[in-house]
Amino acid sequence: MIRAKGHIVRLLVAGVLSAGVLAADGVQAADVAAPEAQARQILDATGVRGGLVVHVGCGDGRLTAALHAGDGYLVHGLDSDAANVEKARAAIRSLGLYGPVSVQQWTDPARLPYADNLVNLVVAEDLGQVPMAEVTRVLAPEGVAYVRQGDRWTKTVKPRPKNIDEWTHYLYDATNNAVSHDQVVGLPRQLQWVGSPKWARHHDHMASMSSLVSAGGRLFYIMDEGPKATILLPSEWFVVARDASSGVVLWKRPIETWCTQLWPLKSGPNQLPRRLVTDGQRVYVTLGIDAPVSALDAVTGETVRTYKDTPFAEELILSQGVLFVQCTQGPSRLNDFRPKETDIWRNCRPQEGEWDKQARLLHAIDADSGRSLWTRQCVIAPLTLAADAARVYAYNGDCIIALNRRTGAPLWQSPPVPCAKSLSPAYGPSLVVYDGVVLLSAEKKSMHAFDAATGRKLWTAPHGPGGHQSPDDLLVIGGQVWSGLQTVTGRDLRTGKAQTEAPPDEKSYWFHHRCHRSKATDRYIMLSRTGIEFVDVNSGHWVNNNWVRGGCLYGIMPSNGLVYAPPHACGCYLEAKLFGFNALAPESPLLADLKNVPDEGRLEKGPAYGAAAAAPAGDPAADWPTYRRDAARSGASATAVPATLAARWQTPLGGRLTSPTVAGGRVFAASIDTHTVFAVDADSGRLLWTFTTGGRVDSPPTIYAGLALFGSADGWIYAVRASDGVLAWRFRAAPIERNIVAFEQVESVWPAVGNVLVQDGVAWAVAGRSAFLDGGLRLLRLDPATGRKLSETVIDYGDREAARALHEKLKGCTDMPVALPDILSSDGRYVYLRSQAFDLEGRQGDTTPQRANDQVGEDAHLFSRTGFLDDAWFSRSYWMYGRGIVGLHGYPAGFEQWCEPAWYAPAGRLLVFSADTVFGFGREPAFQINSTSYQYRFFAAARFPSPENYRKAIAVVTEEGKPKGFHSDWKLREGYQRSELSAAEYRWSVERPPIEAHALVLAGDALVAAGPPALVDQTWAFMNLDDPKTKAALQAHADSLAGKKGAALWVISARDGKKQAEVALGSPPVFDGMAAAGGRLYVTTLDGKMLCLGEAK
């Protein structure tokens, strides 16, 4: 499978302008009638082969749509005329392209609403007031502007800056010195783009990203995109190409067999990152765990050549056009690993990954022709193959060897260098070649330097500690060799004498270093003690960024003026830390401009302004007018469910739907990726109206006083008349119009959360992505009738003074204040953003993290640390009814802190609650933490645990004499009573039901659950991994979660948990996609339909 390959090859020409030259040429403008032909001419003339395309002055949208020449193109249209925008959106929707192609009303005619260096192609028949300098600002390096001037089209190419750099190997290049010469990379303060997936698959098993490299303005990486719901499900490995500046996915190639996803912690086999390199024209990769090296076309992903003499390749480097490929002489054992222990730590040194000290075949191959230059058999330790312009080097476990590049003949052998007794699959030696010196660290405590020409030993010195469960750091910057974590030490390259020491600026809590190597540029060492610590090599100044980190095994990559942080599976700082695949830019003057944003122009009035229709007569108490029905997000309604249920109607809406809201005889939902809100007649299912915005709408509207209120990822809050969808007003929650690419679509830098909270007649909304980026989050209070701003609270921890105060407050603490957006909630006393409380005037409450065992109080409420809308079922996510979290046993320390609230408060995958009871679907307590398999249950628990229950749980959790594996062995925990594992007071529990509840509501005295069938017993699967029945069951379960096996809806007694009724559904609900109103159930489903169930006739 190569996505978009056909379009790219057919529509685009091969010629490109040389980088580094600002070029413009003229092409006669033809009067092309068909938009498809005009788009073809534009793409042929510009040579742009995918990425973000902006069409300025999109008109009717036909050309805009035609510029979407394949899946590798993301197209965004701009037009200042609202009528044109509506016309273009309708045209694009009719083609089924809306989302990958979208249109925005342009409000500032002199400024393009995009981040710097983002856009790959700007097409404009008339730039109007936009100067070319502004076009150049938004163009990515080597991006193209194609502008009509009179009767000619002019092509302008933005040169690639000389002060940014590529990153072609795991450790920068073939010398293994993981130091970029990029002068633009700096402290991460702005988001350039963010991509999927939101999470890596599992903290305790195989890292989801194996490798990442960049050249030619593209990123290439190897990623497991398999389901997050359980690591037991089959992997989905791909080689993926993205545009480096915009993040647009250009192509994917499947990898059929890779390392088993059950590989234990920490990180993953250390050699996997060494299976991918690029020169910008070709991508060199093994397309299987035992596959030979293949060369792929960097533009299309097509296979150009397979190097057939390289089966069982385990490492490769590329140096001056020559591939050096290190191959075992038989199949890899990496897929032979099976976890034998239920304690995760007892699996973490698998023999299948230990270095076997056997001889390898080292091939030298001309990369272009595929011609073999030489082959040599030699012992090579993991991660030590390197090359410079003169020689090839490796460590054999005893000494360094140097070979002639041209012939493979031995040149010299160093004196012996001590090696660790065994090289685990997490740890490995580090060998670096730099300026005539070969450096080696092979047993963590010492490093050694040798003359590259002769092998003569130059010096030996202590080596500072490196990453946790990862290879040693060896970084050469400015003629100094750097290592260490607490204090970073620079030693003279020639003598080994310490020249520079850089201790942290301030004392801070340090957990273990992240499970990967550090990276660097000529300006900064980028440690990953807690997040990404930038150490200025000139001043020695440290800046901590605990709110961002890379994934295990690979870590981060500084390149193209950006810091790339791939998806992680970490449970630390879940309410503050970034998720997804992030590309982060340094600070710019824009951030200062955001501190005082004028309100002028932020409120726009529509045709229905001041003319909201009165709500139809009926019983408001029977409605479900907002997300999860009320401001507290209880998911509970007094409406009763009929004894016998049957489908009353179903309406196809299409796309990925939100949950529904119901009010005034209408049902509302949004198609998230098509940016469209729908209203449907509650009695008949007839579509009443649609309203399309400029970005995703991630959750359903709130219906209040005749208006449907909702936010959009275009950065605006909308109020449309609930009766007919006519716009009453919209308010720009974003400080300015500025877009990036987010999760494969164009969105505002400050997207507005979809569902708007209404509390005491005030509409509350939140916009932004992180309190540490782009000027922070914005919490808005608006008058719902008029859109008038009542207050705006800016949460900006990226500000230097705010960051300093925060750091001082959190010394010794393993958590951080809430810094990520989410749907807001309220109990009438406070408004909550995740666990953070605000008073009813919008003032932020105490940001001191809560003790994990202190979950009862007036501010206890329902929230999710990963957000209400997180539907991935990531292994370290859950909902809870409580207050917040800090560290181990209520004190500020310990890796278990991410799960501890679930020991002290009701918690689960989905929760609903009544006045005194929390009902849920979630993992059994024994499977809450550090478990490969999961077992689920329905339960009812007291809303507020009793002090006695707290004492019981704390006695077990904190008991020093408890078995060592308590935190890490689910089988051991199964032997404990439920009351010993959780303070929650359970009133009933239904273990291991045959469905997985993806939607849950409390309707009267019934708990209603809907979801796909659970087709595998995960404990049995864990114990029988190689049984063909297990593999079939796991695949069936994966298909079930994807909606291919139908679904069931259960009605359960809230009193005792007994099932009262069951109804078959054709498709599972979307996550949390059910509402109860007026004696009916309304369900939005994975197959894009809205369904009404009522009393059977």
N, C-alpha and C positions, 0 to 999 in steps of 0.2 A: 504494500500500500504506500503510495506516495501522493499525499493530498495536494491538489491544485497543480500537479505536474503538467497535466495536459494543457491547461489554460496558459501556464507560464511559457511553455515551449512554443505554443501556437501563436501567442499574441505578442511576444516580445522579441526584439532583435538582440543580437549578441553584442553589438558595439557599445562601449562605455567610454566616457571621457576619463582621461588620466586624473588621478586624485591630486589635490594640491594646487589646482589651477582654476581660478574663477573664470568660467567660459560662458560665452553667449553666442548663439548663432540664430539666424533667421530662417524660418520656413514659411513658404507661401501658404496663406490660410485658404484652404479649400472650402467650398460651400457644400459640406457633407450633410446630406439629408438625414440619414439614419444615425441615431446616437451610437449604435454598436460600431459602425464604421468609423465614426469620429473618435470614439474611444480607442479603437485599434490604431488609428493614425497617431493619436497622442502617445500611447504607450510605446509604439514602435519608435517614434521620434525621440522620446526621452530616455528609453532604455531602462526604465524603472521596472524592476522585477519583484514586485510585492512590497508590502509595508503600508504605511498610513498615507492615504491620498486625500487631499483637501480640494474640494471644488468650490471656488469662490464665485458667488452669484449663480446658484444652482438652478434657478428658474423652476421649470416643471419637474426637475429631478430625473429626467430620462437619461441624460448624459451621466449624471451622478451615478445612477444604477449601472450603466454600461461600463463605467470605470472599474467596477468590481469584476475583474477578469478571472477570478478564482479565489479559493479559500485563503490564499496568501495575501489578499488585498483587503484592507479595512478602509472604507470610504466615508468621508464626512463632508456634507454639503452645508454651505452658508448662504443665507439670503436675508436681506434686511426687510423684505416685504413679507408680512405675515400671511398674506393670501398665497404667495408663492410657496412658502414653507408648507402650508396645508396641502397644496396641490402636489408638491414633491413627495411629501410623506405618503399621500394616498397612492401615488404612482409606484413608489417603492414597495409599499405593503402589498399591492396587487401582484407584484412579482415574487412575493415571498422572501424578500431580501432584507426587510427592515430589521435593524440590529447591526449586522455586518455593514450595512449601508444606512446611514441616518442623516438627519438634517436638523440644523439649529438656526433659530432666528438670531441674526447678527445685530447686536445693539450698539457697537462702537465702530463706526465706518473707517476709522483710521488705525485700528489695532486688530490683529488677528488673535483669536482667543485660544492660544496654544502655548504650552511651555516652550522654553528655548530648546533648540536642537532636536525637535520631535518629529517633524513631518518629512516624509520621503519624497512626496510630489505635491506641488501646489499647481493647480490648473485654474486659470482665470482668463475669461474673455475681456474683463474690465476690472482692474484693481481699484478703480475709483480713487478714494483718498488714501489708500494704503501705499506708503512709500516702499521702494524695493528693500530698503534697510530693514523694514519690519518683516518682509517676506524672508529675507536672509536670516533674521533672528530665529524664526520658527523652523527653518529647514534643518534637517539632520546633516551631519557631515556627509558630503557627496550627495545630498538631496538635490532635487531638481525643481526649478520654477519654470513653468511653461505658460507664458503670458501673451495674450494677443494684443498687438499694438498696430492699430490700423488694419491693413490687410495681410499682416505677417505675424507669425507666432515666433516668439523669442524664447530660446532655452538658456537658462542660467544654472550653472552647477556650483553649489557651495563647496569650496575646497575643504579637505580634511585638515584640521589644525595640526601643526607639527608638535604641539605640546600635549597631545593625547597618545596613548599607546595601546597596543594589542596584547593579548595573553593567549599564546598559541598552544601551550602545554599545561598539564596539571600544575607544574611548578614554573610557570612563565615561559621557559624555552628549554632547549635541549641541555643547557648547563645546570638545570635544577636550582638556579638561584631565583627564589620566588619573590623577585623585586621588580616592579614595573617602573619604567621611566616616565610614567604619566605625571605631568605637572598640574593637571586640573583636578584630579581626585583630591577631595578634602573632606572635612567633617560633614557627615550626612545631615542635611537640613531641608532638602526638598525631594519630593517624590517625582521621578522621571516617568516611571511606569510600574505597574504591578500586574502580575499574571497568575494563571492557575498552575497547579492546584493550591488551595488555601493551606493544606497541611501535607506533610510527609505521612507515610502510612502508619508507622508505629515506632515509638521511642525505643522499645526493648528488642527490636529486630532490625533487619536489613535497612540500611539507609536508602531512602528513595532516590536520591540523586547520586550517581556514580562518578560523573565527571562533567566539567564545564570548561569550554575554551572559547576564544573569540578572535576573529580576524576578518578583514574586509567588510566591516560594519555589520557583522552578523554574530550571533551566539550559537553555539552548538553544544548540546548536552545529552546525557543519557539519563532517563527518568522512568521510574515505575509509577504509572498513573492508575494503578489498580485501586479497588475499593478500600475505603478507610474503615468500614464498619467492623471488619475483623481481618487481621493479617493472615488468617488461614486461607482466605479466598485467593484465587489465582492472580498472579502478577500480570501487568500490562506494560511491558518495557518498550520504550521507543528511543530512537535517536531523533532529536527535535532541533529544528532551526528556528530562531527568532531574529527579527531585526534588533540590532543592539541598541538603537536610539529610541524606537517606538515600542518595542516589545511585541510587535505583531508576529504571530506564528506563521512561518513561511512554508514549512513542510515537516512531515513526520515519516519516519521509517520504523516499522516494527522490528523488535528483536525477539525471536521466538523463544530462545533459552538463555537465561542469564543466571546469576547466582540466586540460590533459593531465597525467597523473601523471609524465610524463617531463620536466616543467619542471626546469631545472637548478638546482644549488645557486647561491646560497644562498637558502633559505627558501621563496620562492614569490612570485607577483605581489603587490606591496604593497597593492593596493586590495581584494583579496578579503575581508579582515576587515571591510570597510565595507559588506558586502552583507546584514547581519543586524542588526536592532535589535528591541527589545521594550518594551512598556509594562506587561507583566504579564498583560494581557487578550488581547493579540494579539501574534503574532510576524510581523514584516515581513521578507521574504526574497525573493531571486530564486531560483526553483526550476530554474535552468539558467543557463549562462554568458551567453546572450543573452536570457534570459527577462525579462518584465516583473516588477515587484514584486507579490507576493501577500501578503495578510494571512491568517494561519492562526489558528485558535482555539488559545490557549495550553494549554487543558486537553486537547483531543482531537487536535489537529493537523489538523483538517479545514480546507479552504480556505473562508474567509469571503468573500473578495473578491479579485479580480485587478484591478490598476490598469492597464488596457489601453493607456493613453497613455505607458507607461514601458518600451517594449521597449529592449533594449540598456542596461539600467540597470547602472551600474558602482559607484555609491556612493549611500547614503541615510542621512539622519539624521531624527530625529523630535523636534520641539520644540513643546510646548504644543498637541498634537493635530494638528499639521501635518507632513506628510511632505515633505521636500525631497529630490528624487531627481535625481541627476546621470546623464544618459544620453549615450552616444555616438550618432552618427547612422548607424551601420552595425554589422555583426557584429564581435565581439571577435576579435582575432588570437591570443588566448592558446592556443587549441587548434591553431593552425597550427605551433607550434614542434615541431621534430624535432631531436634531438641529431645533429650532423653529425660530431663529433669523438669519438674514443675516449678522449682526455684530458678528464677531467671539467671541468677548470678552463677549458678553451677554449670551453666551451659556456655559461659562466655569465653572459654579458651578452646575452641574446637580444634581437634587434631587435624581436621581436613584443611585447615588454613595455615598450619605451622609450616615454616620454610623447611623443605626436605633435604636441602644441601646437595641435590642432584644436579648434574650437568645440564645446561640449557644449550640450545642451538641459537647462536646469534647470527642473524642474516643482515647483510648490507645490500640494499636494493635501490636502484635508480627509481625514484618515485614516479617520474613522468613516463618512462618506457616500461617499467616493470622488470627491467633486466637485472638479474642477480649479479652483484659485484663480488661477493664472497660470503662464505659461511664458516663459522668457527664454533667448535664445541668447547664450552667453558662453564665453570660454576659462577653464577651471578646471584648475589643476594638481592632481595626485593628492594626496589626503589633506587638502586644505585647506578643504573645505566645512565651515562651522560656523554656528551660530546661537545667539543669546541672546534674551531677551525683547523686544529692540528691533529687531534687524536680522539679516540673513543676510550672511555674509562668505565670501570666497574669495580665493585668490591666483592670478593669471593668468600667472605666470612673469616678470612685470615689476613689478607693483604689487598691493597689496591693493585689492579692490573691496568696497563695502558696498551692500546692496540693501534696499529697504523690504520688510519681512516680508509686508505685506498686498497689495502691488501688484507687487513685483519691480522697481520703478523704482530706477535708480541714485541713491545718496545721496552717496557720495564715493569718491575714488580716492586712494590714498596716494602719497607720493613713491616713486620706484623703489627696489626692494629686490633686491640681487644674487641670482641663481639659479645653481645648479650648471650647468655647460655642457650636461650631459645628465642627465636623471632616469632612472636605471636602474630596472628592475622591483623591485629590492630596496630601494633608497633612495627617500625622498620627503621633501618639505618637511613641517614641522610648524607648524600655525597653531592658536593657542589664544586663546579669549576668556575674560577673567576680570575682573570688577569694573570694567567700563568701559575696559579696556585690551585691545588686540589685539596678540598676540605672534607673531612669525614667525621661523623659522630655515629657510633654503632652500639653504644651501651649506656646512653643517657647521661653518664657522669663526666665524660671527657670528650674533647674534640682535638683533631690532629690535622696538621697542615703539611703538604708535600709540594715539592717543585714539580710542576706539570710536565716539564721537559725531561727530567731525569728520575723522578721518584724519590729524590733526596728528602729526608724528613726535615721540616723547617721548625716546627714547634708542637708542643702539646699543652693544652690548657683545660681548666675545668669548663664544663658545659652547663649552662643554666638549665633548670627544669623546663620541659616543653609541655605540649598539650596533653590533655587527659586521654589515655588510651589512644594515642596517635603518635606518628613519627616525630623525631626531634626537629626543632626549628634550627635552621642555619641560614642566616640572611646576611648577605654582604652588601653594605650600603656605604658609599663614600670612603672606600678603602678600609672599612671596619667590619669585623665579623660580629654579628649581634645574636644574643640568645638570652634566655631568662624570662621569667614571668612577673615575679614580685618586684625585682629590680632588673631592668634590662641593661645588659653590659655590652659595650662595644670594644672589641679588641683589634689591635693593629693586624692587618692581613698578613704582613711579612714577618712579624715578630711574635704575635700572640699576646703582647702586653696590653693590659686593660687601659683604655684611653678615656672611655666615657661610661658614666653610670647614670641611669635615669630611673629613680624610684618614683612610685605614684605620688602625685601632688598631695593627696589627702588619704587618710585612712578610710577604708571602705570594707564592707563585707565581701569576701571573695569565696565563692563556691569553687568547685574544681573548674579548670579551664575547659572550654568546650572541646568536644571530641574530634578535633581536626587541627591541622597545622595553621600557624599564623601566616599572613601574607604581608607584603610591604610595597611601598613606592620609594622613590629617592627622598621623599619628604617625611613619610610616616611609616612607622611599624604598626600593623593592625593586629594587635593581640585579640584574643577572644576569651578573656577570663570569665566575664559574665555576659557581655554583649559583644560589642566591638570597641576596644580601647584604642584610641589613636594616640600614639606616642611620637611627638615631634622629635626627629633625630637631631635637629639643630639646637633646640632649646631644652629638650628633655621633658617638656610639659606633657602631661597626660590629660586626655578628655575621655570620660567614660560615656558609653552609649548603651546602657543596659537594656534598652527597649528594642534592640534589633540584633539579630544574630543569624548566622548561616546554618545550614543543615549539617548533621553529623557526617563524618567521613570526609566530605569535600571542603566545607567551610564557605568562604567568600571569595570574590574575585574583583580586584581593582583594575578597571580597563575602560577605555573609551570615555575618560573623564568621569566615570561613575563607579560606585561600589555596588556590585551585584550580590544580593543575599538570597540564596535559594530557599525553598520551603523547608521548614524544620518540623520536628515532632516533639518539641519541648513543652513541658507543662509549667515552667517558671513564668512568672509575670504575665499570666494569660490575659489580664485586663489592660495591659499596657504595651505588650510586645507586638511588633508587626507580624503579620502572617502573609502567606503567599510568596510569590517570587518577586522580590523587590529590586528595582534599580534606583539608586539614591544619588542625588546630585548635591554638590556643595552649596553653601550659602550664596545668595545673590542680593543685589540692592532691592529686589522686589519685596523681600521680607520686611524691610523697614517701612515700605509704603503701606503695608497691611495693618499697621498699628492704629491708624486713624482713617477709617473708611467712611466717607460721607454717605448719608442715607439717600441722597438725591439719586433718583433713577432706579432705586432698588424695588420700589413698589410700582407695579403696572396694573391698571384697571382694565377689566374686560367688559364685554357687552352686558353681562348680568350683574355688574357691580351695583350693590344696593338693592337688588331685585331678586333675592333668593326666594324661591317658592316655599310656601309653608309645607311642613311635613304632612303627608296624608294621615287621616284619622286612623287610630289604631292604639294598641297597647305598647308604649315604648319599652315597658319592662320585658316584653316578649321578644324584643329585637336583640341583635348582636351587632351594635353599631360601630365597633372598633376592633382592632386586633385583640383577640382573646377576650372579647366582649366588653371589658371594662378597663378603667385606668390602672387597676392593680394587676391586670393581665391574668385574672384568675382562671379563665377558661371554663367558667361555670355559669350556668343559667338555671333559673327556676323552672323553665319550660320543661314539660314532661315529654318523654319519647313514647310514641304509641307502642302497644304491646306487640303488634305485628307491623313490620316495616316493609315497604316496597318502593321501587323507583317510581317517582311521579314524572320526572322529565330529565333529560340530559341535553346540554347545549355544548357543542364544540366551540371553544374559543381559540385554541391553538397556542403553542409555545409553552414555556415554563411558567406555570401559574403561581400566584401567591395564594395564601389562605383567603377565605371569603369573609366579608362583613355583610350584615343584613339589617336593613332599616327601611321603614316606610313602604313596605311591599316590594322592595327591590333588593337584589343581591349584587354585591360589588366585588370585583377582583381585578388584579392586574396581570397582564402577560409581561413578565419581567423583562425579557430580552428584546421585546418589540416595543417597549416603552409605553404601553397602551393600557389604560384603565377601561374596564367594561362595566356596564350596568345591565342587569337582566331582570325581567319580570319574575317575581318570586313565585307566582302561581303557575305560570305557563312555561317559563324558561325562555321566553322571547327576548331577543337582544334589543335593548332600548337605545343605547348610545355607546359611543367610544370616544376616548380623548387620548391623544398621543402627545407625549412630551419630548424633550430633547435628550433624554437619558433613561436608563433603567428606572423602574419603579419597583422597589424590592419587597414591598408589603402593601396590604390593602388600605384603602382610604378610611378615614374616620368620618362618619356621617353626623353632622351637627347643625342644627338650626337651618335645615334645608340645603346645606352645602356638603359637598364631598371634599375633604381636606387631605392632601397627601404631598409628600416630597418626592423629588426626582434626583437622579444622579447627575442631571444637568446643573444642579446647584440651586434650584428654585423650589419654593413652596407654592402649591397651587390650591385654589379654591374654585371648584366648578359647581354649578347648580346641580343638585342631585336629581332633579326631575328630568333634565335634558342634556346635561354635560356641557353647558355653555359656560365659558370662563367668567368668573366674577372678579378675581384678582390673582396676581402671582407676585411673590416677594422673593428677591434674590437673597438666599441665605448665604451664598458664597460671597466673599468680600469683593471679588472682581470676576469677570468672565475669563477663565483660564482652564484649558482642557489638557488631559493626558490620556493615555490608553490604560484602562483598568479592566483586568479580567477579560481581555480580548474585545473590548468595545471602547468607544470614546466616551469619557465621562469628565465631569468637572474635577478639578483638584480637590474641591470641597463638596462632595455629593451630599445631598440631603436624604436622610433616612425616610423611607416611604410613609410609614404610619405616623400621623401627627397625634400627639397626646392633647386631649382637652381636659383641663382641670379647673373647676370653678369658673368656667366661662372664658378661660385663657387658652389659646393654642400654643403648645410647646413643640419646638422642632430642634433638631441637632444636625449640623453639617460639618464635614471635614473627615479626615482619615486618621490623623494621629495628633495628639497634643504636642508631639515633638517635631512635627514637620509642617512646613508651609504656613507658619503663623498659628497653628493649633486648631482646636475644635471651637465651634461657635454654637452656643446654646441660646436660642431665640424664644422670646415670648411675644406673641402677636394677638391682635384683636381679630377673632375669626370672622367677624362680620365685614371688616374693612381692610384687613391686612396691615393695619398700622402697627409699627414696631413699638412694643412696650418696654422691652429691655433686651440687651445682648450681653451675654457673658462669654468672654474669650478665655479658653483654657490653653495656655501656651507655655509648655515646659521647655520648648526650644530656645526661648529667650534666656540670655546668659544669666541674668540676675535670678530669674525664676528657677533655672536649672541648679544654680548654686544653692539656693534656699531649699530646694527639694532634696538635693544630695545631703545637705546637712541634717535635714529632718529624718532621713531614712538610713543614716549610718547604722550598720549592724543589722539591717533588715533584709529579708529575702523577698520582699514584694514591693510593688510600686503602686501609686494611686492609679485609678482608672484613667486611661489615656486614649481609649478607642471608642468610636461611636456605637450606638445601638438604639433599638426602640426604647423610648422612655416609658417609665411606669410611675404610678403615684398611689399612695395610700391615703391621700387627703391632707396629710401633715407635711410630707416631703415629696419631692420629685426625684426619681432615681435614674441614673445612667449606670447600668450594670449595678455594682455594689455602692457606687458613690451617691450620696444624698445631697440635694440642693433644697434650700428653703423655697417657699412659694413666690418669692421675689426674684428667684434665679441665682441667689448667692450660694457659692460652693461651700459645702460643709467640711468637716474635718477630713483631711486626707491621710491621716495616720492609719496604716493597715490594722485590721481587726485581728485579735487573737483567734486562732482557728477554733478553740473550744469555748468561744463566747458568741454564740449564734442566736441568743434569745434577747429581745429587747424591742422597744417601740419602733425601731427602724428595721426590724426583720422584714424581709419581703422576698418575692420571687425574682430570681435573676439567673442568668447564665454567664459564666466567666468568659465564654467564647462568643456570646451574643445569642439573642433569641433566634436569629435567622440562620445560624450555623447548622446546616443539615448534613454535614459530612460524617457525623458520629465518630469523629476523631477519638483515638483511644484515651486521651486525657481531658475530654470535655464532658460536661454534665450540667444539668440545672440543679438549683437548690433553693430551699426556702430558709433564708438566714440573713446574715449581716455582711460577712466578708471573710477575709483570710489573711493570715500572715504565715508563720513558719511552724516547724515541728513542735507538736504538743502545745501549741499556743505561744511558743517562743520563736524568736527570729533566727531559725536555722533549719537546714535539712531539706533533702531533695523530695521527701514525701509531701511537702507542704501543698502541692497542687491538689492532692486528693483529700486532705484532712477534713475540710468542711463536710464531706460526705460521711465522715464518721460521727459528726456531731449534730447533723441536721438532716431532715428529709432531702434526698437527692435522687436524681434519675435522669434518663434521657428526655422524658417529657413529664411535666407535672401540671396538675390542676388543683384547686383548693376551694374549700368551703370555709365556713366560719371557724371550724375547729379541726378540720382534717385536711391533710394533703394526700392526694391520690396520684399514683405515678406508674410509669413503666420504666424500668431501669435494670441495671446489673444487680445480681445478688451481691450482698456485701463482700463475700469472699473473692469476688472477681472485680472489685472496684479499682484495685491498683496492681500494676505489674503482673499482668496475666496475659497469656497468649490466647487462651480461649475465653469466651464470655458465656454466661448463662443469665437469662433474663427472667423477669417476673412482673406481674401486676401487684400493687400493694396499696394499702391505706395506712397512714401514720398520723399520729397526733401532730397538729400544726406546730406546737411548741413543746419540745422534749422536756421532761421533768428533770429536776436537779439530780434525782437518784439515778436516772438513766445516764446522765452525763458522767457521774462518778463511776458507773460500771464500765462505760466505754473507755474513759481515761485510764482506769486501772489496767486494762488490757493493752491499750495503745502505748502507754508509758512504762509498763512494768519491765524493769530491767532484767528480770529472770525469764522472760518469755523466750521461746525458741528464736534463734538468730534469724531464721528465714521468714519471720512473721510478715514483714513488709513485702517480701518478694516471692512467696510461695503460696499460690492459690489453693493447692491441695491441703497444705497445712491449715490455712485459714478456714477451710470447709469444716474442720473439726471443732471450731468454736461455735458457741451459741450466737444467734443473730444479735441478741442484746449485748454481747461482748464486743461485737464489731461495729456497732452503731448506737448512738444515743437515741436515735429515732424510736419512738414507741409505736410499734407496728400493731395494727388492729386486725389485719388479715393480710395474707400474701398468697398469690397463685404463682407457683414456680413453673418455669419452663413451658409457657403456653405455646401452642403451635402457630402463633402469628407473632410478628414483630410490629408493635404499635408505632406507626409513623404519624398518627393523629389521635388526639385524646380530648374529650370534652366531658364535663359533668353536666348532665341534663336532668334536673329534678333529683330523684333518688337513684339515678342510673349513671354509671360510668360507661361511656361509649368509646370504643377503640376501633381503629381501622388500620390495616396494614397488610403487607405481603405475607405469604406463608413462610414460616421458619422451617427450612427443609434440611437442616443438618443439626445434629447434636454436637456442639463444638468440643465438648470434653471428649466424647467418643472419637471425634475426628483427630484431636491432638494425640490420642493414644494409638491411633491406627492410620498414620499419615500415608503409608504406602499401599494401603488396601484400595483396590480399584473402586470399591463402593464409596470409599471416602472421597476420592477425587471426583467421582460422578456427583456425589451429594453436594460437595463444595461448589462445583460448577452450577448445579441446579439452584443452589442458594444465591449465588451471584446473579443468575438470571432472574431469580425472584425479586431481589432488591432492585434490579433494573426495570421491573414492571412487566416481565415476560411470563409470569405465572399467575396473573390475576391477584385477587386480594379478598379479604373477608372483613366484615364489620361485626363486632361483638357488642352486645348490650349486657353489661355486668351490673349486678346489684352492688350499690355503694355500701350497703350494710354488711355484707358477708363475702363479697367477691365472687359469688356464683354466677355463672353465665346464664342469662335469661333468654337470649335470642342471638341468631347469627344470620347474616345476609351476605351473599356472595357479591363481590364487585368485579367489574371487568378490568380494573386497573387500580393499583394502590393510590392512596391519597398523596399529594405533595406533602412535604414535611409540615406538620401542624396544620394541615389543610382541611379543617372541619369546623362548622359552626352549628349551633342549635338555636332555632328561633321559631316561634309560633307553632310549636308542636312538630316541627320538621327538622331534618338534618340536611345541611348543604355541604357538599364535598367537592373540592377541586382535586383533580387527579393527574397523575404523571403523564397520561396520554393527552393532556391539554383540554380536558372537558370539565364542565361544571355539572354536578349531579345533585338532584333533590330527592330525598327519601322521606316519605310520609306514611300515614296510615294506609294499610293495604285496603283497596276497595273490594 
